[in-house]
């Protein structure tokens, strides 16, 4: 399990590392802000469009096997992307990077579905896996931005050794504990997954919280300028603190482990949002901003555990894929509506709206997880019997 998580962390960082260089190259190639915006959004589009369809591949083809194939495919596509950059073909390199993201869509659902079956400590493994899944979106671009001083081709090419290391770290000679023998169909799988109340509640919760993340990502600059009377440099520091704080999620989970998650969510998300609203300066504001970055990741760890426990055993990867598509889509929608909300209620008003909405969603969505029902337990036995 440790090797799988390490491989996933390396792969996630490698996939997101080229994007600052790609965007910088597109910016040099065109002065059309619409094209630049589309290039930036293209990183997330495969997750929105494909997660619900590709997330369940591990349920059908075997979860270990899916992770191995996906990681090797990502390596090949990143080599191709680097070659395009060296050849001076930025648009082809952008297409290669988009295909790399699309190829990796089944990886996280398959890994998260494996955790309860093979990890000695599933909760700890889930916390580590989700933390690296989220942090990769921040750590990779941060490294890529630093490497831009050596030139865009080098900044993009640096992703190849990282992905090669991810391939080498993967365990060898390991097969699934037992994928179901019958063919799993997408339509019936979706109906089965969404028929579970806990799964529906969890998906709505992650959508709401990721809409908050999307809105906050857009609103942080006007909050810095108008509420804290600071500039772009301070905005950059605030963004970095918020992003890298997600790495502290496992520590935060240990701090709140004795609390019910309905209460813990209020402490690690709602109170930091309120702290942002009342912070008089940006130097004070980065404290609740850091806690919020770690808190949102900690809540994501808990919602992943809820899906692991609540989804039907043979459709666990599919349920996690559906949740991935929903949360990334919600974040994109949040980013789109944030400018309109800012004009309607001001940055301070938006923070207060997000605080109240998050409090209600967390109180409803993170209620205690009920023990598996008789139907779920029966299905688990059926799954294991079919797997031999």
RAMO-V408930 format. One record per residue. OMEGA is omega in degrees with one decimal (NA if undefined). D_FIRST is the distance of its C-alpha to the first C-alpha in Angstrom with 2 decimals. Layout:
omega,d_first
OMEGA,D_FIRST
OMEGA,D_FIRST
This chain:
omega,d_first
178.7,0.00
179.6,3.81
178.0,5.43
-179.7,5.07
177.6,6.20
178.1,8.54
-179.1,9.83
178.3,10.57
178.5,12.30
-177.8,14.32
180.0,15.24
177.5,16.38
-179.1,18.41
-177.1,19.90
-177.4,21.01
-177.8,22.77
-175.0,24.23
-166.9,27.22
175.4,28.63
179.4,30.96
178.7,32.51
-180.0,32.87
177.9,34.58
179.4,36.78
176.7,37.84
179.5,38.63
177.6,40.61
-176.5,42.64
-177.4,43.23
175.0,44.54
-179.9,46.19
-179.0,45.43
178.1,43.39
178.9,42.53
178.7,40.82
177.9,38.91
178.2,37.76
178.9,36.71
178.6,34.75
-179.2,32.86
-176.3,32.19
179.1,31.09
-174.4,27.64
-174.7,26.98
179.6,29.07
179.6,26.57
-179.0,24.16
-172.9,27.18
-167.8,28.64
-172.4,25.75
-178.8,22.81
-177.8,24.54
-177.2,25.29
-177.3,22.28
-177.5,19.59
-179.7,20.04
-180.0,19.77
177.2,16.33
-176.0,18.09
-172.2,20.70
-174.8,19.34
-170.4,15.87
174.0,12.76
-178.5,10.91
179.7,14.41
-179.9,15.16
-179.8,12.42
-178.1,13.66
-177.8,17.25
-178.2,17.07
177.5,15.69
177.7,18.43
177.4,20.97
179.0,20.35
179.6,20.96
-179.1,24.18
178.2,25.41
173.5,24.91
178.3,26.87
179.2,29.53
178.9,29.61
177.6,30.15
177.0,32.88
179.7,34.64
178.6,34.70
179.9,36.15
179.3,38.71
179.6,39.77
-173.1,38.69
-178.0,37.09
175.5,37.26
177.2,35.61
177.5,32.85
177.7,32.43
177.7,32.21
178.6,29.55
177.7,27.45
177.6,27.93
177.5,26.86
177.0,23.66
-178.9,22.87
-178.9,23.86
-177.3,21.72
-175.9,18.56
-177.7,19.39
-169.8,17.22
-175.4,13.94
177.7,13.16
179.9,14.51
179.7,12.54
-179.1,9.10
176.7,10.56
178.7,11.96
-170.5,8.88
-176.7,7.48
-175.2,10.47
-172.0,10.29
-175.7,7.14
175.9,5.96
177.3,8.55
-173.4,9.72
-179.0,9.57
-179.8,12.16
179.1,10.70
178.0,7.42
178.3,10.08
-179.9,12.34
-177.4,10.33
-178.2,9.60
178.8,13.27
179.8,14.67
176.5,13.62
-178.5,14.69
-176.3,18.02
178.3,18.50
178.2,18.21
-179.0,21.50
-175.2,23.10
-179.8,21.70
177.6,22.27
178.2,25.89
176.9,26.61
179.1,25.79
177.6,27.64
177.9,30.61
-177.4,30.85
179.1,30.82
178.9,33.68
178.9,36.11
-179.5,35.60
-175.7,36.34
179.7,34.65
179.0,33.84
179.6,32.06
177.8,30.19
-177.4,28.97
-179.2,28.37
-179.8,26.04
-174.0,23.30
178.1,23.27
176.5,21.88
-179.8,19.08
176.0,18.13
176.6,18.71
178.1,16.23
177.7,13.63
-176.8,14.59
-177.3,14.57
-177.8,11.11
178.1,9.66
-179.6,8.90
173.0,12.31
-179.7,13.89
176.8,11.28
-178.9,12.88
172.1,12.54
177.4,13.08
174.6,16.36
-178.9,17.64
-177.1,21.04
-178.4,23.90
179.8,26.38
-178.8,26.69
-176.4,25.46
-174.5,28.05
-175.2,27.57
179.5,30.70
176.9,30.17
178.2,26.50
179.1,27.63
-179.3,30.34
-178.4,28.06
-175.2,25.53
175.8,28.35
-178.5,30.23
-177.6,27.85
-179.0,29.42
178.9,26.24
178.9,24.74
-178.8,28.04
-179.8,28.25
-179.9,24.78
177.1,25.55
-179.8,28.92
-178.6,27.43
176.0,25.01
-178.9,27.94
-177.5,30.25
178.2,28.03
169.6,27.24
175.4,30.97
179.0,31.49
179.7,29.15
179.5,31.10
-179.1,34.43
178.8,33.62
178.3,32.54
-173.1,36.02
-174.2,37.95
178.8,36.73
176.6,39.28
175.6,42.30
179.6,41.14
-174.3,41.10
-172.6,44.49
-176.8,46.43
-178.9,44.92
178.2,44.12
178.7,46.78
-174.2,44.49
-174.9,43.83
179.3,41.32
178.7,40.04
175.4,39.21
178.2,37.55
177.2,35.31
-179.3,34.33
178.9,33.74
179.8,31.52
179.7,29.43
-179.4,29.10
-177.5,28.11
-176.0,25.42
178.5,23.81
179.2,23.97
178.6,21.06
-178.9,18.82
-176.6,20.25
179.6,18.99
178.0,16.53
179.5,19.59
178.5,21.85
177.0,19.78
-178.6,20.18
-174.2,23.89
-170.9,24.49
-178.5,22.22
-178.8,25.40
169.2,27.01
-174.1,26.98
174.2,25.34
176.8,28.72
-178.8,30.11
178.7,27.15
177.6,27.34
-176.8,31.01
-171.7,30.38
178.8,27.71
-172.6,29.16
-179.8,32.75
174.5,34.10
176.7,32.80
176.7,34.45
176.8,37.62
175.7,37.35
-177.1,37.31
-175.4,40.44
-179.5,42.37
-176.1,41.25
-178.1,44.48
-178.6,43.03
178.9,39.96
173.6,39.19
-176.0,39.04
-178.2,37.22
178.2,34.18
175.5,33.29
178.7,32.80
177.2,31.40
178.5,28.56
179.0,27.93
178.7,28.04
177.6,25.44
-176.9,22.96
179.2,24.25
176.9,23.87
178.0,20.18
177.9,19.78
177.6,21.64
175.3,19.48
-179.3,16.41
179.4,18.64
175.3,19.89
177.0,16.47
178.3,15.94
177.5,19.49
177.7,18.83
-177.8,15.84
-170.3,18.31
-177.8,21.47
173.7,20.95
-170.3,21.80
-175.9,18.84
179.9,19.82
-176.1,20.36
179.8,17.37
178.1,16.50
179.1,20.26
178.7,20.70
175.9,18.17
176.8,19.96
178.7,23.28
177.9,22.29
179.4,21.28
-177.8,24.68
-174.8,26.49
179.0,25.18
176.3,25.77
179.4,29.14
178.0,30.07
178.7,29.34
178.1,31.59
177.5,34.28
178.5,34.15
-179.6,34.74
-175.7,37.61
-177.0,39.41
179.6,38.98
178.7,42.12
178.9,44.22
178.3,43.09
177.8,43.81
-175.7,47.33
-171.0,47.80
-178.7,46.64
-180.0,46.15
179.3,42.98
178.0,43.57
179.0,44.22
177.9,41.03
179.8,38.99
176.6,40.78
179.2,40.17
179.0,36.43
-179.8,36.45
179.4,38.28
178.9,36.30
179.4,32.91
-178.4,34.25
-177.7,35.31
-178.3,32.16
178.0,29.84
-179.2,32.18
-169.2,32.15
-175.1,28.60
173.7,26.56
-176.5,28.39
178.7,26.65
179.0,24.40
175.7,26.30
179.4,24.93
179.9,24.15
178.3,27.50
-179.8,28.88
179.5,28.52
179.5,24.81
178.4,24.32
-179.2,26.58
177.3,24.74
177.8,21.40
178.6,23.33
179.7,24.90
-177.2,21.65
178.3,20.32
179.5,23.82
-178.6,24.03
179.6,20.73
NA,22.27
